[in-house]
Amino acid sequence: MADAPKANAVVGQSGGPTGVINASLAGVIEEVSKHPEIQNLYGSMHAVEGIVKEDFIDLKDISIAVMEGMASCPSAALGSSRDKPDKEYCTKILDVFKKRNIRYFYYIGGNDSADTAHIVNVMAAESGYELRAFHIPKTIDNDLLVTDHCPGYGTAAKFVACAVMGDDLDNRALPGVKIDVIMGRHAGFLAGATTLGKQRDDDGPHLIYFPEKGVSMENFVGDIEAVYKKLGRCVVAVSEGMTDTDGTPWVKKIAKTKETDAHGNIQLSGSGALADFLTAQVKSHLKIKRVRSDTFGYLQRSFVGFQSQIDVDEARRCGRKAVKLSLTEQSGSVAIKRTGEGEDYTSELFCTELRNVAEKSKSMPEEFINKDSNGVTNAFLKYAMPLTGGLPKTYFLGHQKRL
Amino acid sequence: MADAPKANAVVGQSGGPTGVINASLAGVIEEVSKHPEIQNLYGSMHAVEGIVKEDFIDLKDISIAVMEGMASCPSAALGSSRDKPDKEYCTKILDVFKKRNIRYFYYIGGNDSADTAHIVNVMAAESGYELRAFHIPKTIDNDLLVTDHCPGYGTAAKFVACAVMGDDLDNRALPGVKIDVIMGRHAGFLAGATTLGKQRDDDGPHLIYFPEKGVSMENFVGDIEAVYKKLGRCVVAVSEGMTDTDGTPWVKKIAKTKETDAHGNIQLSGSGALADFLTAQVKSHLKIKRVRSDTFGYLQRSFVGFQSQIDVDEARRCGRKAVKLSLTEQSGSVAIKRTGEGEDYTSELFCTELRNVAEKSKSMPEEFINKDSNGVTNAFLKYAMPLTGGLPKTYFLGHQKRL
């Protein structure tokens, strides 16, 4: 490997924001400042859009106070983009890199972002331009390959756990059926995390449905009926990507049905549609009066003032690691390896090839989902719990002795 | 006034749970324990339902650890009820009071709960039974009369402020139109609180709509268009009770339209309906691609691990105050008077008559809503900000200098 080139660096944030993507950015900024080989650090506004438009901010110019404040603040401080660059787009990116002598490229995002870094990296090599391209992982869905888990997941897991802990207490106070729709189009890791706050045998969520395991409406309603008969109430968490037994997401099914309706002004692919559909199904089949639903929506990835400290620390380390790697390696994606469990949770970072992460995605492993496909296993709890950094206790007095 | 009777006491929690209704319960428990006149302290499970069923727990038996844990935990630790007792129901309540020698009645809830306490109190007086009946206020809607504000509001205000701060950062990262539906059927105090985290001139929410001020769909869409043209994005907060210019809630209007639809299995009075309707309106009129909505739902009143400390402290003081008052007064509702502003915020508690609070409700004062009826005034910010106990700072780098 050649010596680290004396050149400029660029960093961008792509895809859906998370609670800790700014901590990764802070990690990049602080590590870059230690290495004189890296001259300017360009912050690209709105990911690849900012690169091709040359809309760059000077990240060596921001104050420590802003960097540290940003690190504890959700969303993407550089802005994001949903652009998925093709070859022509990537050629433009490379042209800007050449023009600005940018030879370090740090890209924080999901599998699409790893793919972009990979494509630009290959094109640079083909044209004989020395570039070091590194992907820094983030997703709240936790669906990237190779890494044990993704920065962003722990904070989102803590959020949905605390939300459903409170929702379960609310459901104890005013019993009925409550359905919560959780982010996760293809992977059920976040829906599974709603169980992490369970403290009593009869705590909810009592049922969970995953994109990985199809469920018929008959079984969905039947499961709820069984819990309701036993406890007089039922809290259900479903992934937004929850599927029918044929593998089709329910969201798609109800949108299709709706297309035949000529009014056309009720949006069904929107956030409330799945929750409202499921509520109506339960109401009409079970004749239970109090059936409510919530769709947690963007709060899961952008709520202010509520991070998992372990997640923040790992996200920041991932940013630093990418910069360190770029001084000795040509390209790669930062990944996390778990080296300690439970209260002794620890992790190490390592480098994997960009193509191992690019475009692919991971589902919940079989051993994390129970045999009825409507809940999680202890193996899942052991996996996910440490990533939240710990959860508060909850209190309900219904179990106290009677006077 | 006669001496405080040597007798038992009962406490209940009624209506929708809040983030601090358990702190008020803790206040009742700790104050009762100081007064030997009050013998048993019955905790009624599920409010008035527990009284008539005699489902009581022994609140002098719970540990300090449970009491303190409970005080920092949302929802109603004794359970709640939506029952609105009529005269017959109240007769049953009074019969149980007589049977159990209960002469102290503490009822934590909204205006319906004040009314129940009032009815039972009048009936007791008529039958010559010595009873001391006190209402302890709670609502997240903040719509009770007499009191400056309601315990529960500050914590919910902090929640929606932090949610919209994050949502606004998310909208900066991926620009478009975002609509957030906030609790509040008749009063816009909580929708107004979404502005409390604004730190930069162009921070959202850029528009707010209240139940108190009707808005036509034409003006709603027009307001959004104007902001979108100026900023390239727009964050909107609407009360769930947002009304048309004729005063009819939009939720009712869209439900009515829907009744003519023969399918009947899509619930429109549910949580997602208003948000999805507004999204569809903006999409179809403005041809903006990225229009999203969230309905914050029950998270606003039951999210675990996220209270306003000022709200917790006041809620607890209200519980204690009710008990203290009951030793010297016959009945009343605890109310809050503001005695210091801003960072020097302080408050005192006083007693008002039950009938002053019973059944009635308060709207946002005119001076809290701007002249265009789509935002709040500085007077509102001054009123609401201290109740959150302070909010985190947010960070976005788009204002930094370009390289």
Interface residues (C-beta under 8 A of the other chain):
Chain A: Q13 G16 P17 N22 N40 Y42 G43 M45 H46 D55 F56 I57 D58 L59 D61 I62 V66 G69 M70 S72 C73 P74 S75 A76 A77 L78 G79 S80 S81 R82 C162 A163 M165 G166 D167 L169 D170 R172 A173 L174 K178 G197 D261 H263 N265 I266 Q267 L268 G270 S271 G272 A273 A275 D276 F277 T279 A280 Q281 K283 S284 R292 S293 D294 T295 F296 G297 Y298 L299 R301 S302 F303 V304 G305 F306 L391 P392 K393 T394 Y395 F396 L397 G398 Q400 K401 R402 L403
Chain B: Q13 G16 P17 N22 N40 Y42 G43 M45 H46 D55 F56 I57 D58 L59 D61 I62 V66 G69 M70 S72 C73 P74 S75 A76 A77 L78 G79 S80 S81 R82 C162 A163 M165 G166 D167 L169 D170 R172 A173 L174 K178 G197 D261 H263 N265 I266 Q267 L268 G270 S271 G272 A273 A275 D276 F277 T279 A280 Q281 K283 S284 R292 S293 D294 T295 F296 G297 Y298 L299 R301 S302 F303 V304 G305 F306 L391 P392 K393 T394 Y395 F396 L397 G398 Q400 K401 R402 L403
